[in-house]
Amino acid sequence: MEKQTTPTVHIIDDDDEVLQALRWLIESIHVQVETFSSAKDFLKTYKPNMQGCLITDVYMPEMSGLELQDKLVNSDSCLAIIVISGHGDAPMAVRAMKSGAVDFIVKPFNDQQLLERVQDALTTSAKQYERMQREKDFCRQLEKLTSREKQVMNLVANGTKNKLIAQELDISIKTVELHKHNMMNKMQMTSVADLVRKLVTLEPPS
């Protein structure tokens, strides 16, 4: 797996007073905080393997919070996004949530409520980060398989017996067993049940 980054709350708002107030509030629960006055400033430091929470205002110069959200979603970011606004309305909230935000909060907000939502967002991000790392590891394992081993893997995962695999692929049972053994080793699986569970859970590319 890639080196895990420190979970951080990234706050973006063009109002310095709001930035400082949010920093003090979130640092009170001993969470690392970074603040930015614009979406573009944040993007200069952004890395795909970042995990944590992003709190962004909607209305900002050059790039809005919703535009930033779309950009991050398209880059498969693990950051859990909380959108805040002093002029929130229902259509804006729906758009933010449909685009992947974990919450939409209208100013002024309750401090304790915001802290609870930040903690939930950090948990969501950590789970997403772990899942994406498992997917990357699994894809790397898949790349090690030969085309024949992939065929055997798919048939094994479907519950096909060795004899029927041999007939379908027009190879001997001993060759099937060899491919199966090599495939299980490369995939780091100890049982067919584990293999099936991982294939179903991660839905790897064919």
N, C-alpha and C positions, 0 to 999 in steps of 0.2 A: 504493500500500500504506500501511497504518497505520504510524505511527512505531514502530520496533522498541524494545522495552524491554530493559534490561540483564539478561542471564541471571543469575538469582539462586537460591540454595538457601534455601528457606524451611523452618525447622525448628520443629516443634510438639511440645512435651512439657511435662507439668506438673511435671517434676523439674528444678529450676534447675541442678543439677550436671551432668545429662545435656545440657542445653541448652548450657552453657558448654563442656563437653568436645567436643561435636560442632562448635560454632562454631570452636574452636581447630584442630580436626582439618581441617575443610574449608577454612578460611582459609589453611591451610598450602600449599594448591595454588592460591592466589591467585584464589579464587572469592568473589564477593560473597555474604554470608550475612545473613539476617534471622531472628531467633528470636521465638517466641511461646509463652506459657504455656498457651494454650487455642485450640481451633478457632475460637471466636467472636472472639477477638482478631485472629486471622489474617484472618477474613472481613471485618473492618472495613477492612482495607487491600487486600483482593483486587480485582483488575481482570481482566476477561476476556482482555485482551491480554498478560497476564503470561506470560513464558516462563522456563523453568528447571526446577528440581526441588523437589518438596515431600517432606520427610521427616516423617512423622507417627507418633506413638505410637498404639496401638490404644485403650488404656484411659485415658480422660481425663474429667474432670467435664463435665457439661452436654451435650457432643457428642463421641462417640467418633471415632477416626480413620477408621473405616469409614463412619460417617455423613457425615463431611466429604468423604470420597472420592466417595460417591454424589452429593453436592450439586455437587461440581466437575465430575464427569463429565456431569451433566445440564445444566451451563452451557457445555458444549463447551470446557472449559479445555484449554490447551496444556501445562499443567504435567505433567511426568512424576512419578508418585507412587511413593515407596518407603515401605512400611508396616513399622514396627518394633514388636516386642513382647517383653516378658520372659516371656510366658505363651503363646507361639504354639502352635497345634495345626494339624493338617492341614486340617480344615474351614474354619478362619479364613483360612488361607493361600489355599485354593482360592477362597473368596469374594472375597478382596482381588484376586487375579489375574484372576478372571472379571469383576470390576467395573472392570478397567482399570489396576490397579497394575502397574508395570514390575518390581517386586521385593517380596519379603516377607522380612524379616530378623529373626531371633530374637536377643535380647540374651543374653549378651554377644557382640559381633561383632568380627571381625578388622578392624583399622583400614584396612589396605591394601585388603582386599576391599570395604569400604564405599566408599572413595575411588574405586575402579574402577567400582563400580556407580553412583556419583554422576556420574562423567564420562560413562558410557554414557547415563544418564538425561538429562543436559544435551544430548547429541547427539540423542536421541530427541525431546526437546521442540523443539529448533531445527528439525528436519525437519517436525514437526507444525505448528509456527507458520508456516513457509514455505508449506506446503500449504494451510493455512486462509486465508492471505492471497491465494494464487493463486485459490482458490475464490471469495473475496469479490470480487476484481477481475473474475473471469469473470462472476459474477452481475450485477455492475454493468454490464458490457458487454452482457449479454443484455437487460437492462432498456431499453437504448437502441434495441433492434430493434423494428420494427413487427411486427404479427402476420403480415403477408405475408412479411417478411424471415425470420421464424422458420420459416415453412413452407418457404421456399426453402432455408434453412440445413439443415434436417433431410433434405430430399430430396438436396441436394448431398452431405451427409455419408454418405448411403446409396449414393452412387455413381450417382445418377440423372442422365442426360444432360439438357442444356438443353432439347432438343426434347421429351423426355418430361415434363419439369417443366412446360413450357408447356401441353402437352396436359392434364396432370392438374389444373393450376390454372386452365385456360381463359384463359390470357393469351398474349401474343406472346413470341417468343423474345427480342426486343430488351428487353421488359419484364423477362423473367427475368434477362437479363444485367445490367440496371440494378440490380435487387434484389440480385443476387449481388454486384455490385461494392460497393454500399452496405453490405451485410452484412459483407463481408470487411474493409472499412475500419473499421466500428464495432467489429468483433471483434479488430482489429489483427492479422489473419492475412495472411501473404504467399502461402500456398498451401493448397489443399484438404487436402493431407496433414497440415499443421499443425493445421488445424481439426478434422479427424477425430481426431487424436492427443489434442488437448485435450478434446474431447467424451468420448472413451473414458476418459481418465485422471481427469477431474474429475467425471464423471457429473452434469451440471447438471440442475436440475429442468426438466420439460417445459413 
